[in-house]
Amino acid sequence: MNNQTYNLAFVFPGQGSQSVGMLAGLAASYPEVKHVFERASDALGRNLWSIVSEGPVEELNQTHNTQPAMLAAGVAVWDIWCKHSNIRPAWMAGHSLGEYTALVCSEAMSFEDGIKLVATRGQLMQEAVPHGAGAMAAILGLEDHQIVQICANAAENEIVSAVNFNSPGQVVIAGNVAAVERAMLAAKAAGAKRAVLLPVSVPSHCALMEPAAQKLDEQLQHTVIDTPKMTLIHNVDVASHSAPEVIRNALREQLYKPVRWADSIKFMHDQGVTCFVECGPGKVLVGLNKRIAKDAEQLSIYDPETLNIALEQLNG
């Protein structure tokens, strides 16, 4: 019998946490990994595990490959967890793309539908802005409101806005290249510790993604969505939803509205969550969450060692 634990949240990383060879250690010991990737490959008509395990990195980093690869990785880790523990989180969330992984793991969306949806999402995002026309940059060491104002001043009839409120003192901006560069200069002048361009080809979560969102909505309308089995906190409004149409709307808006990650973690922590488990490759979210919910326990699962640590901590 599964035991849903109110003070436990599982969170899923997004694009940027991928790497060639990710989950190799788990795959060597747990057949769930390759089984999940076989299902993903069948849904897409291409060998996703080969791309993940062998690369080249340029192919994995193509967003229409990255997004399904990350979703499959998160689901694989979740499947392993469910087979080896009867502890279940009462809460889930995912950073950007990771929200789709959370929807699949909370049984609100089928795995095959999720894989196809994020592959399309990646393709539409790539097509929305000509290569080299958009950019993203991380700004460290300023207050959120400062960065919002800096972007407003730097836009000059172009697009630049704060798009990822990741943790206190870390905000990502996105938009047209020149506008992003103007905002970076202004941020440095305002005292930012760092303002650094990110190695991405798509300016996610800003107004430049609205055309992609409208096209994605067409596929969302044909995707079966159920009420999540856990309380799932959405990026755009830091709220949980049960109605399929409201969830579809949250996913559509997520493409061109900010990811409110810091608010999402703070909200769950305020509701009594004392342990967050990052489920999937890397530990990017653990680093962010430590700065948001400083007194909460932070775990990650991405290889046999971290899985064993999480099993010991939570099953005990």
C-alpha positions in Angstrom: 0.0 0.0 0.0 1.4 3.4 -1.0 1.8 6.1 1.7 1.3 9.6 0.4 3.5 11.9 2.6 2.2 15.4 3.1 5.5 17.1 3.9 7.2 15.6 0.8 7.5 17.1 -2.7 9.1 15.6 -5.8 10.3 18.2 -8.4 11.5 17.7 -11.9 14.3 19.6 -13.7 14.0 21.2 -17.1 16.1 21.9 -20.1 19.8 22.5 -19.2 20.2 19.6 -16.9 20.8 17.1 -19.8 24.1 15.6 -20.5 25.4 12.8 -22.8 25.6 9.6 -20.6 23.0 10.8 -18.1 21.3 7.9 -16.1 24.0 5.4 -17.4 24.6 4.3 -13.8 20.9 3.7 -13.1 20.4 2.0 -16.5 23.1 -0.5 -15.7 21.2 -1.7 -12.6 17.6 -0.9 -13.3 15.8 -2.0 -16.4 13.1 0.6 -16.0 15.4 3.2 -17.6 15.8 1.5 -21.0 12.2 0.4 -20.9 11.0 4.0 -20.6 13.4 5.2 -23.3 12.2 2.4 -25.6 8.6 3.6 -25.1 9.8 7.2 -25.9 11.6 6.0 -29.0 8.6 4.2 -30.2 6.4 7.2 -29.7 8.9 9.5 -31.6 10.2 7.1 -34.3 13.8 7.7 -33.4 16.3 6.1 -31.0 16.3 8.5 -28.0 18.4 6.3 -25.8 21.2 6.2 -28.4 21.2 10.0 -28.5 21.3 10.2 -24.7 23.9 7.6 -24.2 26.2 8.2 -27.2 25.5 11.8 -28.3 26.9 13.7 -30.0 26.1 16.5 -27.5 25.0 18.8 -30.4 22.2 16.3 -31.2 21.1 15.9 -27.6 21.0 19.7 -27.2 18.6 20.2 -30.1 15.5 21.2 -28.2 13.2 18.7 -30.0 15.5 16.0 -28.6 16.3 17.6 -25.3 12.7 18.0 -24.2 11.6 14.3 -24.7 14.9 13.1 -23.3 14.5 15.0 -20.1 10.9 14.0 -19.7 11.8 10.3 -20.2 14.7 10.6 -17.8 12.5 12.0 -15.1 9.8 9.4 -15.6 12.4 6.6 -15.5 13.7 7.8 -12.1 10.1 8.1 -10.9 9.3 4.5 -12.1 12.4 3.2 -10.2 11.3 5.0 -7.1 7.8 3.7 -7.3 9.0 0.1 -7.7 11.4 0.3 -4.7 9.4 2.5 -2.2 5.8 2.8 -1.1 6.4 6.5 -0.1 4.7 8.9 -2.4 4.9 12.7 -2.4 1.7 14.8 -1.8 3.2 17.6 -3.9 4.8 17.9 -7.3 6.2 20.6 -9.5 8.6 20.9 -12.5 10.8 23.7 -13.7 9.5 24.8 -17.2 9.7 21.6 -19.2 9.8 19.6 -15.9 6.1 20.6 -15.4 5.2 18.1 -18.2 7.2 15.4 -16.4 5.3 16.1 -13.2 2.0 15.8 -15.1 3.0 12.4 -16.5 4.2 11.2 -13.1 1.1 12.4 -11.3 -1.0 10.5 -13.9 -2.6 13.6 -15.3 -1.2 12.8 -18.8 -0.1 9.6 -20.5 3.6 9.1 -21.1 3.2 8.8 -24.8 1.2 11.9 -25.1 3.7 13.8 -22.9 6.6 12.7 -25.1 4.9 13.7 -28.3 3.8 17.0 -26.7 7.2 18.1 -25.6 8.9 17.1 -28.8 6.4 19.3 -30.6 6.9 22.0 -28.0 10.6 22.0 -28.6 10.2 22.2 -32.4 7.7 25.0 -32.2 9.9 27.0 -29.8 12.9 26.6 -32.2 10.8 27.7 -35.2 9.3 30.7 -33.4 12.4 32.8 -33.4 15.1 32.8 -36.2 18.4 31.3 -35.1 20.6 33.9 -33.5 17.8 36.4 -33.0 17.0 35.5 -29.4 19.0 35.2 -26.3 18.8 34.4 -22.6 21.0 35.6 -19.7 21.4 35.0 -16.0 21.5 38.0 -13.7 22.9 37.4 -10.2 22.8 39.6 -7.2 19.9 42.0 -7.8 16.4 42.1 -6.5 13.6 40.8 -8.7 11.9 44.2 -9.0 15.2 45.8 -10.1 15.6 43.3 -13.0 12.0 43.8 -14.1 12.5 47.6 -14.3 15.9 47.2 -16.0 14.2 45.0 -18.7 11.4 47.6 -19.2 14.0 50.3 -19.7 16.2 48.3 -22.0 13.5 47.0 -24.3 13.4 50.0 -26.7 10.6 48.6 -28.9 12.1 45.1 -28.7 11.4 42.3 -26.3 13.3 41.6 -23.1 11.8 40.5 -19.8 12.5 38.6 -16.6 11.5 35.0 -17.4 12.8 32.6 -14.7 12.6 33.7 -11.1 14.8 30.9 -9.9 15.9 31.8 -6.4 16.6 34.9 -4.4 19.3 36.8 -6.3 19.1 34.6 -9.5 16.8 35.7 -12.3 17.0 34.8 -16.0 16.0 37.3 -18.7 15.1 36.5 -22.3 14.2 38.3 -25.5 15.8 39.8 -28.7 19.6 39.6 -28.6 20.3 43.4 -28.6 17.7 44.1 -25.9 19.1 41.3 -23.7 22.6 42.8 -24.1 21.4 46.2 -23.2 19.7 44.8 -20.1 22.9 42.9 -19.1 24.9 46.2 -19.3 22.3 48.0 -17.2 22.2 45.2 -14.7 26.0 45.3 -14.3 25.8 49.1 -13.9 23.1 48.6 -11.2 25.5 46.4 -9.2 24.7 42.8 -10.4 27.4 40.3 -9.4 27.2 38.6 -12.7 25.3 39.0 -16.0 26.1 36.1 -18.3 24.6 34.9 -21.6 23.3 31.3 -21.5 24.2 28.8 -24.2 20.7 28.4 -25.5 19.2 28.9 -29.0 15.6 29.7 -27.9 14.5 32.7 -25.8 12.0 30.8 -23.6 9.2 32.2 -21.6 9.1 35.7 -23.1 6.6 37.3 -25.5 8.6 36.0 -28.5 7.2 32.6 -27.8 3.5 33.6 -28.1 3.3 32.2 -31.7 4.6 28.9 -30.5 2.1 28.9 -27.7 -0.8 29.4 -30.1 0.4 26.4 -32.2 1.0 24.3 -29.1 -2.5 25.0 -28.0 -3.8 23.1 -31.0 -2.1 19.9 -29.8 -3.0 20.5 -26.2 -6.7 20.5 -27.2 -6.3 17.0 -28.5 -4.4 15.7 -25.5 -6.3 13.9 -22.8 -5.6 15.5 -19.4 -6.9 14.2 -16.1 -6.8 15.6 -12.5 -3.3 15.0 -11.1 -3.0 12.4 -8.3 -0.8 14.8 -6.3 -1.1 18.5 -5.7 0.8 19.9 -8.7 2.0 23.5 -8.6 2.1 25.2 -12.0 4.9 27.6 -13.0 2.7 30.5 -14.3 0.4 31.1 -11.3 1.9 29.1 -8.3 -1.4 27.2 -8.0 -2.8 23.7 -8.4 -5.6 22.9 -10.9 -7.9 20.0 -11.4 -9.9 21.0 -14.5 -8.3 19.8 -17.7 -9.0 23.0 -19.6 -7.3 25.1 -16.8 -4.3 22.9 -16.9 -4.1 23.2 -20.7 -4.3 27.0 -20.4 -1.5 26.9 -17.8 0.7 24.9 -20.2 0.0 27.3 -23.1 0.7 30.4 -21.0 3.9 28.8 -19.6 5.6 29.2 -23.0 5.5 33.0 -22.9 5.1 33.8 -19.2 7.7 33.6 -16.4 8.6 30.5 -14.5 7.9 31.5 -10.9 10.1 28.8 -9.4 11.1 30.6 -6.2 7.5 31.3 -5.4 6.5 27.7 -6.1 9.0 26.3 -3.7 8.2 28.9 -1.1 4.5 28.1 -1.4 5.0 24.4 -0.9 7.4 25.0 2.0 4.8 27.4 3.6 2.2 24.6 3.3 4.4 22.3 5.3 6.8 20.6 2.8 10.0 19.8 4.7 11.7 17.6 2.1 12.2 18.3 -1.7 13.4 15.5 -3.9 14.8 16.4 -7.4 13.9 13.5 -9.6 16.0 13.4 -12.8 19.5 14.2 -14.1 21.7 16.6 -12.2 21.0 18.7 -9.1 20.3 22.1 -10.5 17.0 22.4 -8.6 18.6 21.3 -5.3 21.0 24.2 -5.6 18.1 26.7 -6.2 15.9 25.1 -3.5 18.5 25.4 -0.9 18.5 29.2 -1.3 14.6 29.3 -1.2 13.7 26.9 1.6 16.9 27.0 3.6 15.7 24.7 6.5 14.1 22.0 4.2 15.9 18.8 3.4 17.0 18.6 -0.2 17.6 15.3 -2.0 18.3 14.3 -5.6 18.0 11.0 -7.5 20.1 10.6 -10.6 22.4 7.6 -10.0 22.4 4.4 -7.8 24.2 6.2 -4.9 21.7 9.1 -4.7 18.8 6.7 -5.1 20.0 4.6 -2.2 20.5 7.7 0.0 16.9 8.9 -0.8 15.5 5.4 -0.1 17.3 5.2 3.2 16.2 8.7 4.2 12.6 8.4 3.3 11.8 4.7 3.8 13.4 4.8 7.2 
